[in-house]
Amino acid sequence: MKKGYNSTRSKDINVTASQGILQGLAPDGGLFVPNFIDQINLDPTQFIGKNYGEMAKAIFCAFLDDFSAKQIDDSIQGAYYSGKFEEKEPVALKKVNDRYFLELFHGPTCAFKDMALTILPYLMVESMKNVNNQQKIMILTATSGDTGKAALEGFANVPDISIIVFYPKDGVSTVQEKQMLTQIGDNTCVVGVDGNFDDTQNGVKLILNDPQLAAELANANVIFSSANSINIGRLLPQVVYYFYSYYELLKRGEIQPNEKINFVVPTGNFGNILAGYYAALLGLPINKLICASNANKVLTDFFKTGSYDRNRDFYKTSSPSMDILISSNLERLLYDVSGADPDAVSDLMAQLKNQGAYQTSQTLMEKTGLFYAGTANETETAQAIKAIFDDSHYLMDPHTAVANKVYDDYLNETGDTTKTVIVSTASPYKFGRSVYESIFGDCDCNDYELLNILAQKTGTTIPKPLKDLDKKANQHQGQCDKTDMSQAVLDFLNDQVDKND
């Protein structure tokens, strides 16, 4: 088989890294996966003493088959070392009692999506050069809260690329929505959808595979792509911070060479934890990947029973980025554990589409032994935020709190004392009301005043990107029904054409 990226639903589709990044979604609706991951041999000693960018280069060189070393270097420098992040390194690892929090929220939008979406625009621009693309690109993105702002921030004013973001109108926090609505850039568009995240994500997938819409874009010399984690260019950068945290622990003397560690990941669309799985496939010593869900616990039920069933109540929670019932990236895991069998994956995805559920075999589930799954309800999430603040004066956002609670459950159930990293996905200030009320009780001020009170009462600092957010003017006011997303895309396309005429 030719080395490259196959669709999870067909081995006949084989593309380069650049083609996969530009297309986003495979033509058959599948996701691109590297067919050569088992051939990658990373010398573990090469990561010792390296900074984040150097680790990223080693990993990107292994995956980006048609990129030059200079293209990779330039992309890394532009993304991580040009002033977009608060500190010298883009992430921070903090020890709190018996666990470590990998803080991925020190970027321009205060969420872990920055780790991939600051570099994706660079990768996309280089990909356009690599395939000699002469067309403009329209990025189509569905967000449950954080991807939207991070994608908008990354692609704002990038030449020859425009971006439209759909989000569930009543399914994100006040701060998340305001971050998106205040985004500047003539090539950006934000639309609130009357529906939940699954509605917006399904709508984007349908649009990406709509031949009539594609023809309309072609007439304007435009092609679709995606900035969601269905795009392989979004997923690969997330592999890096698993390596970074491991070697940071090694550097601090917290672990010995080759010692295994656990990662706990608050999980919605399964992209973040899948990146950890890919890190394990590359040889990173991982003992367990602990999948943490909120009340929308479709993934927890899957790992416990082998049954994936989205036919259930949908809950709006304090951790909205996890309010998802169709976890797209699980398809990539199914592809791997099925022995790279696209027919098996296609069958399961057809069942999910038509019946809303599928049951996997016991043989397949036995190959998911690296995973443990658990859940936290709203009360438990709030209790976790308060408990760790009262004990250690450490602030967690609700998503991280879900992970922390699930890790406590894992400890109680297994007694496993393996060193453990909790992947902390967002600044607590993005969910200020939930955090404040978990610790101090009700507050009847508005969400922006509350951030200042939270800072005063906890002795912490509001991140610069969130400070005075309420004083910024909204730039977007689009809203549509979930059935009208295609029309919103056409309206944006026409607007972009008019601007360029």
C-alpha positions in Angstrom: 0.0 0.0 0.0 1.2 3.5 -0.9 2.4 5.4 2.2 0.0 8.1 3.0 -3.4 8.8 4.6 -6.4 6.5 4.0 -10.0 7.1 4.7 -11.4 5.2 7.7 -14.1 4.0 5.2 -12.0 3.1 2.1 -8.4 2.0 1.4 -8.9 3.2 -2.1 -8.7 6.8 -0.9 -5.0 7.6 -0.3 -3.7 11.1 0.0 -0.6 13.0 1.2 -0.5 14.9 4.4 -1.1 18.2 2.6 -4.1 16.8 0.6 -5.6 15.5 3.9 -5.1 18.8 5.7 -6.7 20.7 2.8 -9.6 18.3 2.3 -10.4 18.0 6.0 -12.9 15.2 5.5 -12.5 12.3 3.1 -14.9 12.3 0.1 -16.7 9.2 1.4 -17.4 10.8 4.7 -14.6 9.0 6.5 -11.7 10.5 8.4 -8.1 10.5 7.2 -5.7 8.2 9.2 -2.0 7.6 8.6 -1.4 4.1 7.2 2.2 4.2 8.3 2.0 4.9 12.0 3.2 1.4 12.9 6.3 2.1 10.8 7.3 5.2 12.6 10.4 4.6 14.8 10.9 7.5 17.2 14.1 7.3 19.3 12.9 8.1 22.8 16.2 9.6 23.7 15.8 12.4 21.1 13.2 14.1 23.3 15.3 14.4 26.4 16.1 18.0 27.2 14.2 19.3 24.2 11.8 22.2 24.3 8.2 22.0 23.1 9.0 23.2 19.6 11.8 20.7 19.1 9.5 17.8 20.2 6.8 19.1 17.8 9.3 19.1 15.0 10.3 15.4 15.6 6.7 14.4 15.6 5.6 16.5 12.6 8.6 15.3 10.5 7.3 11.7 11.1 3.8 12.5 10.0 3.9 15.3 7.4 5.3 13.3 4.6 5.4 16.0 1.9 6.6 18.9 4.1 10.1 20.2 4.2 12.0 20.6 7.4 11.9 24.4 6.8 8.1 24.4 6.4 7.7 22.6 9.7 10.2 24.8 11.5 8.6 28.0 10.2 5.1 26.7 11.2 6.2 25.8 14.7 8.0 29.2 15.2 5.0 31.1 14.0 2.5 29.2 16.1 4.3 28.7 19.4 7.1 31.3 19.6 5.8 34.5 18.1 4.1 36.0 21.2 0.7 34.1 21.0 1.3 32.3 24.3 1.8 33.8 27.7 5.0 32.2 28.6 8.2 30.9 27.0 6.7 27.5 26.5 3.1 27.2 25.3 2.0 24.7 28.0 2.6 24.4 31.8 2.7 21.3 34.0 1.7 21.9 37.6 1.8 19.5 40.5 -1.1 19.6 42.9 -0.9 17.0 45.7 -0.6 13.5 44.1 -1.4 14.5 40.5 -0.2 16.8 37.7 -2.3 19.3 35.7 -1.2 19.8 32.2 -2.4 23.4 31.6 -3.2 23.8 27.9 -5.0 27.1 28.2 -2.2 29.7 28.1 -2.8 30.7 24.5 -4.7 33.4 22.7 -8.2 32.0 23.5 -7.5 30.4 26.9 -8.4 26.8 25.8 -6.5 23.7 24.7 -7.7 24.1 21.1 -5.0 26.8 20.8 -2.4 24.1 20.8 -3.6 22.9 17.4 -5.4 25.9 15.9 -2.5 28.3 16.2 -0.5 26.0 13.9 -3.2 24.7 11.6 -3.3 27.9 9.5 0.4 27.7 8.9 0.1 24.0 8.0 -2.8 24.8 5.6 -0.9 27.6 3.9 2.1 25.3 3.4 -0.2 22.5 2.2 -1.6 24.9 -0.5 1.9 25.4 -1.7 2.8 21.7 -1.7 -0.2 20.8 -3.9 0.1 23.9 -6.0 -3.4 24.9 -5.0 -4.8 27.9 -7.0 -8.2 28.0 -5.3 -9.3 29.8 -2.2 -10.4 27.8 0.9 -13.5 28.2 3.0 -13.0 26.7 6.5 -16.2 25.2 7.9 -16.2 24.6 11.6 -18.7 23.4 14.2 -17.9 24.2 17.8 -19.2 23.2 21.2 -17.5 26.3 22.6 -13.7 26.5 22.3 -12.8 25.4 18.8 -14.7 28.3 17.3 -12.8 31.1 18.9 -9.5 29.3 18.5 -10.1 28.7 14.8 -11.3 32.2 14.2 -8.3 33.6 15.9 -6.0 31.4 13.9 -7.4 32.1 10.5 -8.4 35.7 10.8 -7.1 37.7 7.9 -5.1 34.7 6.5 -4.9 35.4 2.7 -7.0 33.2 0.4 -8.7 31.5 3.4 -12.1 32.4 4.9 -13.8 30.8 7.9 -17.4 30.3 9.0 -18.1 28.9 12.5 -21.4 27.4 13.6 -22.2 27.0 17.3 -25.2 25.9 19.3 -26.9 29.2 20.2 -27.8 28.3 23.8 -25.1 25.6 24.3 -21.9 27.6 25.1 -20.9 29.8 28.0 -21.4 33.6 28.0 -17.7 34.1 27.7 -17.3 31.6 25.0 -20.0 33.2 22.9 -18.7 36.7 23.5 -15.2 35.6 22.4 -16.6 34.4 19.1 -19.0 37.3 18.4 -16.3 39.9 19.0 -13.8 38.3 16.5 -12.5 40.8 14.0 -11.4 39.9 10.4 -13.1 40.4 7.1 -12.8 36.7 6.3 -14.6 35.5 9.4 -18.3 34.6 10.0 -20.0 33.3 13.2 -23.5 31.8 13.1 -25.5 30.6 16.1 -27.6 27.5 15.4 -30.9 26.7 17.0 -29.9 23.2 18.0 -27.2 21.4 20.0 -23.6 20.6 19.1 -24.4 17.3 17.4 -26.9 19.2 15.1 -24.1 21.7 14.1 -21.5 19.0 13.6 -23.9 16.9 11.5 -24.7 20.0 9.5 -21.1 20.7 8.8 -20.4 17.1 7.7 -23.4 17.2 5.3 -22.2 20.5 3.8 -18.7 19.2 3.4 -20.1 16.3 1.3 -22.8 18.2 -0.6 -21.9 18.1 -4.3 -24.3 21.0 -5.1 -22.7 23.3 -2.6 -19.3 22.2 -3.8 -20.2 23.1 -7.3 -21.4 26.6 -6.1 -18.0 27.1 -4.4 -16.2 25.8 -7.5 -17.8 28.5 -9.6 -16.3 31.0 -7.2 -12.9 29.2 -7.3 -13.3 28.1 -3.6 -13.1 24.7 -1.9 -14.2 23.5 1.5 -12.0 22.4 4.4 -12.5 22.0 8.1 -10.8 23.1 11.3 -12.6 20.6 13.5 -10.6 17.6 14.9 -11.9 15.6 12.0 -9.0 17.3 10.2 -5.8 15.4 10.6 -4.0 18.7 10.8 -5.9 19.5 14.0 -5.2 16.1 15.5 -1.4 15.7 15.0 -0.4 18.8 16.9 -2.2 17.5 20.0 0.1 14.4 20.1 3.0 16.7 21.0 1.8 17.7 24.5 1.6 14.1 25.7 5.3 13.7 24.9 6.1 17.1 26.4 4.4 16.3 29.7 6.1 12.9 29.9 9.6 14.3 29.3 8.9 17.2 31.7 8.2 14.7 34.5 11.4 12.8 33.5 13.4 16.1 33.6 12.0 16.9 37.1 13.0 13.4 38.3 9.3 12.6 39.0 9.6 9.4 36.9 12.3 7.1 35.7 13.1 6.4 32.0 10.4 4.1 30.4 8.2 4.3 33.5 4.6 4.4 32.5 2.2 7.1 33.4 -1.6 7.7 33.2 -3.4 10.6 31.4 -6.9 11.7 32.4 -8.7 13.5 29.6 -12.1 15.3 29.7 -13.6 14.1 26.5 -16.4 15.1 24.1 -15.5 14.6 20.4 -12.7 12.1 21.3 -10.0 14.1 19.5 -7.9 15.0 22.5 -7.7 11.6 24.0 -7.2 10.0 20.6 -4.0 12.1 20.3 -2.9 10.4 23.5 -3.7 7.0 21.9 -1.5 8.0 18.9 1.3 9.0 21.3 1.1 5.5 22.8 1.2 3.9 19.3 4.4 5.9 18.8 5.9 4.4 21.9 5.2 6.8 24.7 5.0 4.8 27.9 1.3 5.1 28.8 -0.4 2.9 31.3 -4.0 4.1 31.0 -5.9 6.7 29.1 -8.7 7.7 31.4 -11.7 9.0 29.4 -13.8 11.4 31.5 -17.4 12.3 30.5 -20.0 14.6 32.0 -23.7 13.7 32.1 -23.6 13.1 28.3 -21.8 9.8 29.1 -22.1 8.1 25.7 -18.3 7.3 25.7 -18.3 6.0 29.2 -21.1 3.6 28.3 -19.3 2.6 25.1 -16.1 1.6 26.9 -18.0 -0.2 29.6 -20.4 -2.1 27.3 -19.1 -2.0 23.7 -22.4 -0.4 22.8 -22.5 3.2 21.3 -26.0 4.6 21.6 -26.8 8.3 20.9 -30.5 7.6 21.4 -30.7 9.2 24.8 -31.4 12.5 26.5 -29.1 15.4 25.8 -28.0 17.4 28.8 -26.7 21.0 28.9 -24.0 21.1 31.5 -21.4 23.4 33.1 -18.8 21.7 30.8 -20.4 22.5 27.4 -17.4 21.5 25.3 -18.3 17.9 26.3 -22.0 18.1 25.6 -21.7 15.8 22.7 -23.5 12.5 21.8 -21.7 11.8 18.5 -17.9 11.6 19.1 -16.5 11.8 15.6 -12.9 10.8 16.4 -14.0 7.5 17.9 -14.2 6.4 14.3 -10.4 6.6 14.1 -10.0 4.4 17.1 -12.5 1.9 15.7 -10.5 1.8 12.5 -7.3 1.0 14.3 -8.6 -1.6 16.7 -10.5 -3.3 13.9 -7.2 -4.0 12.2 -7.6 -1.1 9.7 -10.8 -2.6 8.3 -12.7 0.1 6.4 -15.7 -2.2 5.7 -16.2 -2.8 9.4 -16.0 0.9 10.2 -18.4 1.8 7.4 -20.9 -0.7 8.7 -20.7 0.7 12.2 -21.0 4.3 11.0 -24.0 3.4 8.8 -25.7 1.8 11.9 -25.0 5.0 13.9 -26.5 7.1 11.1 -29.5 5.0 10.5 -30.4 3.5 13.9 -28.4 5.9 16.2 -26.5 3.0 17.7 -24.1 0.1 17.2 -22.8 -2.8 19.1 -19.1 -3.8 18.7 -17.7 -7.3 19.2 -16.0 -8.5 22.3 -12.9 -9.1 20.3 -12.7 -5.5 19.2 -13.4 -4.2 22.7 -10.5 -6.3 24.1 -8.2 -4.2 22.0 -9.3 -1.0 23.8 -7.8 -2.1 27.1 -5.6 1.0 27.2 -8.8 3.0 28.1 -10.7 3.4 31.3 -13.9 5.5 31.4 -15.9 7.3 34.0 -18.3 10.2 34.5 -19.1 13.1 36.8 -22.6 14.7 37.2 -23.1 18.4 37.8 -23.1 18.1 41.6 -19.9 16.1 41.6 -18.2 18.6 39.2 -19.0 21.5 41.4 -17.8 19.6 44.5 -14.6 18.8 42.8 -13.9 22.5 42.0 -14.6 23.5 45.6 -12.6 20.6 47.1 -9.4 21.2 45.3 -9.6 25.0 45.8 -10.3 24.6 49.5 -7.4 22.1 49.8 -4.8 23.5 47.5 -6.0 26.9 46.3 -6.0 25.6 42.8 -8.7 26.7 40.3 -10.1 24.2 37.9 -12.6 24.9 35.1 -15.6 22.4 35.0 -14.1 20.2 32.2 -10.9 19.7 34.3 -13.1 19.1 37.3 -14.9 16.3 35.6 -11.5 14.7 34.8 -10.3 15.2 38.4 -13.5 13.5 39.8 -13.2 10.6 37.4 -9.5 10.2 38.4 -10.6 10.0 42.1 -13.0 7.3 41.1 -10.3 5.4 39.2 -8.0 5.6 42.2 -10.7 4.2 44.5 -11.6 1.5 42.1 -8.2 0.3 41.1 -5.7 1.5 43.7 -3.4 2.3 40.8 -0.7 4.7 42.1 0.9 5.2 38.7 1.9 8.9 38.2 -1.0 10.7 36.6 -1.4 13.8 34.4 -4.8 15.4 34.2 -5.2 17.2 30.9 -6.6 20.7 31.8 -8.4 22.0 28.8 -9.6 25.5 29.7 -9.0 28.5 31.9 -11.4 28.6 34.9 -12.2 32.2 33.8 -13.9 30.9 30.6 -16.5 29.4 32.9 -16.3 32.0 35.7 -19.9 31.6 37.0 -19.7 27.9 37.3 -16.3 28.1 39.1 -17.4 31.0 41.4 -20.7 29.4 42.4 -19.1 26.0 43.0 -16.7 27.6 45.6 -18.6 30.6 47.0 -22.3 30.1 46.2 -24.7 32.2 44.2 -23.8 35.6 42.8 -26.4 37.9 41.2 -23.9 40.1 39.3 -23.4 39.7 35.5 -20.9 37.2 34.1 -18.3 39.9 33.4 -18.4 41.5 36.8 -18.2 38.1 38.3 -14.8 37.5 36.7 -13.4 40.5 38.6 -14.9 39.2 41.9 -13.6 35.7 41.3 -10.1 37.2 40.8 -10.3 39.3 44.0 -11.6 36.5 46.2 -9.2 33.8 44.9 -6.1 36.0 44.5 -5.7 34.9 40.9 -5.5 36.9 37.7 -7.9 37.2 34.8 -6.1 36.1 31.6 -5.4 39.0 29.3 -7.6 37.7 26.4 -10.6 37.6 28.7 -10.1 40.9 30.5 -12.6 43.6 29.6 -14.2 41.2 27.0 -17.6 42.9 27.7 -16.2 46.2 26.4 -15.6 44.8 23.0 -18.2 45.3 20.3 -19.9 42.3 18.6 -18.8 41.8 15.0 -21.3 39.0 14.2 -25.0 38.5 14.7 -25.8 35.6 12.4 -28.3 33.0 13.5 -30.1 30.1 11.7 -32.1 27.0 12.1 -30.1 23.7 11.9 -31.8 23.1 8.5 -30.6 26.4 7.1 -26.8 26.0 7.6 -26.2 25.5 3.9 -27.9 28.8 3.1 -25.7 30.5 5.7 -22.7 29.2 3.9 -23.9 30.5 0.6 -24.7 33.9 2.0 -21.1 34.1 3.5 -19.7 32.9 0.1 -21.5 35.7 -1.7 -20.4 38.2 0.9 -16.7 37.1 0.4 -17.1 37.3 -3.4 -18.5 40.8 -3.2 -15.6 41.9 -0.9 -13.1 40.6 -3.3 -14.6 42.1 -6.4 
